[in-house]
Each structure stands twice: as structure tokens, then as C-alpha cells.
Amino acid sequence: MLKAAVFDLDGTLCAVGKAILPETLALLEQLQRRDVQLALSSGKPIYYLCGLLRQTGLRDVILMGENGASVQRGMDLPPRFHYRMPVAPHTRAALTQLQEKLEAEFGPRIWFQPNQTEVTPFFCDETTHADLRTFLAQELNAEKAGITVYDQSDCIDLCPTGLDKGSGLAFLCTRMGWELSETAAVGDGVNDEPMLRAAGCSIGIGRQPVAGAQFTVPTIQDAITYLLTL
């Protein structure tokens, strides 16, 4: 029996920077009527997710921000339940130092997402993207610092190693009394792979296979329609 369905946001539930489509919301509401707990897992900060979800009419959604670093139930502030994953002191110090170096090197060429745990520089052009890759390759000993790098189309997520969407889903299952086999995960990107591998049912969104997904479908509507059959 499906207890929970966890969705990535950008590129999955909606196009990057766009609203969730009405037809997608209608299918999500059908899942809720079947007592499937909805959860949103994103690289975005949790308060960004709060603002977005408030406009949808969906109720009692669990939010996991910063790739699983922060977990919250519902959109109310303060929330009924909120938890931030612990980060090793040496990793937190390495992330702080790395952000300072990035600010000094790139200045206004990059914009930092206002995170609580991770460091996420956004860029506006491929030249800056390439320069960021080169800089990080030279400056970051990721294994020693305990940092995992998710290189994406519009930003680079610098995350504490072991703290990801998969560990966030595992924490949520422990908190809610679910088995991972009773969950489904839907995503489209490299940072979704940990939760896609962890969930009992995993679906990729896109025209090409998504790493970690059991199968991939073209649209989010296709994915949710499949979940309604479980």
C-alpha cells in the first residue's frame, strides 16, 4: 500500500520557475483523497516551498528543503513540526569558507540562494558555469571536507555528504512510521537520484532515463496517473 509520494519541484512538478499546472494539482488532490501523504523534496529553501505551496490549495504537505537538509510538515509558520539535519562541524566550517571564497572570486557574477545548511551559487551564463566548475575543482577537496557537489543547469548545490534527498526520505519514514517500500519518489535530476534509489517505487520525468528511477515517463501527469493505480 502506498503511504507517501515524494516529488521533486523544478523539472518535475512544474517547469523551472513556473507554477504547478492545474491538471497536475487535480491529480495530486486525487492522491490526497486516497490518503497518500504528499511530500515535496527540493534543492530550494523550505520557506520558498512554503510560499509556493500556499497558492496551490493542497493541504498538509510535508516539505523537505535544501535537498533533504530541512524537513517541515505543513505550510504554517511556525510549523507544527520542523527538523534540521545535523552537519559535522568541519563540514559546516568548510562550506562557510567555500562561500567566502566564491563571493571573493565571482562577486556579482553569482547569486547565493539563502540557505540554512547548504551553499548554492546560481549563475546566469555558461561562461560563469564553466568558471565555477574550474574553481571548485581547484579549491575543493570534496571528500576531505565532507561535501557533495550537484552540478545542475542553473546552479551548483554544495551539500554535506550523506545529507541528501535519500537520507531525508529515510528520516521522514522513521518519523512517520513508514517503510521505505511504502513510498514513491518522482524526480528528474542528479540530486533526485538518492531518493529515487531509496523509495519503494521510483519514477523519472523526461525523455531520457533518469538515474535511480525504476522507469521514466514523459510527463508528471503520467507519473501521478501511475501512482493512482498502486
QUIBEL-V981587 format. One record per residue. N is the residue number from 1. SS is DSSP state (hx for helix, st for strand, lp for the rest). PHI is phi in radians with two decimals (999 if undefined). NEAR is the number of other C-alpha atoms within 8 Angstrom. Layout:
# QUIBEL-V981587
n->[N:N]
ss->[SS:SS]
phi->[PHI:PHI]
near->[NEAR:NEAR]
This chain:
# QUIBEL-V981587
n->[1:2:3:4:5:6:7:8:9:10:11:12:13:14:15:16:17:18:19:20:21:22:23:24:25:26:27:28:29:30:31:32:33:34:35:36:37:38:39:40:41:42:43:44:45:46:47:48:49:50:51:52:53:54:55:56:57:58:59:60:61:62:63:64:65:66:67:68:69:70:71:72:73:74:75:76:77:78:79:80:81:82:83:84:85:86:87:88:89:90:91:92:93:94:95:96:97:98:99:100:101:102:103:104:105:106:107:108:109:110:111:112:113:114:115:116:117:118:119:120:121:122:123:124:125:126:127:128:129:130:131:132:133:134:135:136:137:138:139:140:141:142:143:144:145:146:147:148:149:150:151:152:153:154:155:156:157:158:159:160:161:162:163:164:165:166:167:168:169:170:171:172:173:174:175:176:177:178:179:180:181:182:183:184:185:186:187:188:189:190:191:192:193:194:195:196:197:198:199:200:201:202:203:204:205:206:207:208:209:210:211:212:213:214:215:216:217:218:219:220:221:222:223:224:225:226:227:228:229:230]
ss->[lp:lp:lp:st:st:st:st:lp:lp:st:lp:lp:lp:st:lp:lp:lp:lp:lp:lp:lp:hx:hx:hx:hx:hx:hx:hx:hx:hx:hx:hx:hx:lp:lp:lp:st:st:st:st:st:lp:lp:lp:lp:hx:hx:hx:hx:hx:hx:hx:hx:hx:lp:lp:lp:lp:lp:lp:lp:st:st:st:st:lp:lp:lp:lp:st:st:st:st:lp:lp:lp:lp:lp:lp:lp:st:st:st:st:lp:lp:lp:lp:hx:hx:hx:hx:hx:hx:hx:hx:hx:hx:hx:hx:hx:hx:hx:hx:hx:hx:hx:hx:hx:st:st:st:lp:lp:lp:lp:lp:lp:st:st:st:st:st:lp:lp:hx:hx:hx:hx:hx:hx:hx:hx:hx:hx:hx:hx:hx:hx:lp:lp:hx:hx:hx:hx:lp:st:st:st:st:st:lp:lp:lp:st:st:st:st:st:st:lp:lp:lp:lp:hx:hx:hx:hx:hx:hx:hx:hx:hx:hx:hx:hx:lp:lp:lp:hx:hx:hx:st:st:st:st:st:lp:lp:hx:hx:hx:hx:hx:hx:hx:hx:hx:lp:lp:st:st:st:st:st:lp:lp:lp:lp:lp:lp:lp:lp:lp:st:st:st:lp:lp:hx:hx:hx:hx:hx:hx:hx:hx:lp:lp:lp]
phi->[999:-1.39:-1.68:-2.59:-2.17:-1.94:-2.09:-1.19:-1.70:-1.17:1.51:-2.10:-1.22:-2.72:-1.19:-0.99:1.34:-1.95:-1.34:-1.26:-1.18:-0.97:-1.18:-1.24:-1.05:-1.09:-1.21:-1.08:-1.11:-1.11:-1.06:-1.09:-1.15:-1.63:1.12:-1.58:-1.26:-1.58:-2.42:-2.08:-2.10:-2.50:-1.30:-1.25:-1.13:-1.13:-1.31:-1.08:-1.14:-1.01:-1.07:-1.14:-1.19:-1.07:-1.49:-1.60:1.47:-1.23:-2.01:0.85:-1.57:-1.51:-1.94:-2.20:-1.73:0.89:1.01:1.62:-1.26:-2.35:-2.20:-2.55:-1.81:1.47:-1.76:-1.25:-2.19:-1.21:-1.33:-1.16:-2.55:-2.61:-2.54:-1.89:-1.17:-1.23:-2.19:-1.03:-0.96:-1.21:-1.27:-1.06:-1.14:-1.14:-1.15:-1.09:-1.13:-1.15:-1.10:-1.07:-1.15:-1.12:-1.06:-1.19:-1.38:-1.91:0.89:-1.30:-1.23:-2.25:-2.24:-1.67:-1.08:-1.34:-1.50:-1.78:-2.16:-1.50:-2.09:-2.35:-1.46:-1.72:-2.34:-1.93:-2.62:-1.23:-1.11:-1.13:-1.01:-1.11:-1.15:-1.10:-1.02:-1.12:-1.05:-1.16:-1.09:-1.48:-1.70:-1.95:-1.65:-1.06:-1.15:-1.16:-1.37:1.33:-2.13:-1.83:-1.88:-1.94:-1.57:-2.09:-1.23:-2.19:-2.78:-2.21:-1.54:-1.96:-2.10:-1.03:-1.06:1.58:-1.94:-2.61:-1.14:-1.22:-1.19:-1.10:-1.14:-1.09:-1.06:-1.07:-1.10:-1.09:-1.13:-1.64:1.37:-1.75:-1.62:-1.01:-1.15:-1.64:-2.02:-2.17:-2.25:-2.30:-2.79:-2.37:-2.23:-1.10:-1.34:-1.50:-0.95:-1.03:-1.34:-1.13:-1.27:-1.42:-1.29:-1.17:-2.23:-2.34:-2.25:-1.62:-2.02:2.57:-1.64:-2.06:-0.97:-1.78:-1.01:1.62:-1.47:-1.20:-2.76:-2.20:-2.16:-1.20:-2.31:-1.15:-1.10:-1.08:-1.12:-1.18:-1.03:-1.13:-1.06:-1.19:-1.56:-1.39]
near->[4:9:10:11:13:12:13:14:11:10:12:14:11:12:10:6:6:6:7:10:7:6:7:11:11:8:11:10:9:9:13:10:7:6:7:11:11:14:12:12:14:14:9:10:13:13:6:8:11:12:9:9:10:9:6:8:6:9:5:8:12:12:14:17:15:14:15:18:15:13:14:13:12:12:11:7:4:4:10:8:6:9:7:7:8:4:8:6:6:8:12:11:8:9:12:8:8:9:9:8:8:9:9:7:6:8:8:5:8:12:8:8:10:5:9:5:9:12:12:11:11:11:12:9:6:7:6:11:11:8:8:8:8:8:8:8:8:6:6:8:7:9:7:6:10:10:13:10:9:10:8:9:4:7:11:11:13:12:13:13:8:5:13:15:16:15:12:15:13:10:8:8:11:9:7:6:6:10:8:11:8:12:15:15:14:15:16:12:10:9:9:12:14:12:14:16:10:10:14:10:10:14:15:15:16:11:7:5:9:14:8:9:13:8:9:13:12:8:9:11:9:9:12:10:9:8:9:8:5:6]
